[in-house]
């Protein structure tokens, strides 16, 4: 049973997407860096708020 529609690869062309130095690679790299930095900043704000709430709960009533 032959299910492949390609009989020969002799005239096949090379098609590269997001190759080294391409615009797509730079957009992906910048977007990934910004998303990672945003994640770190959001994590810092969340941790500060969580620890502030825990510290407020741990104080004895005056």
Secondary structure, DSSP 8 states (H G I E B T S, - for coil): ----S----TT-----SS-TT-HHHHHHHHHHHHHHHHHHHHHHHHHHHHHHHHHHHHS---
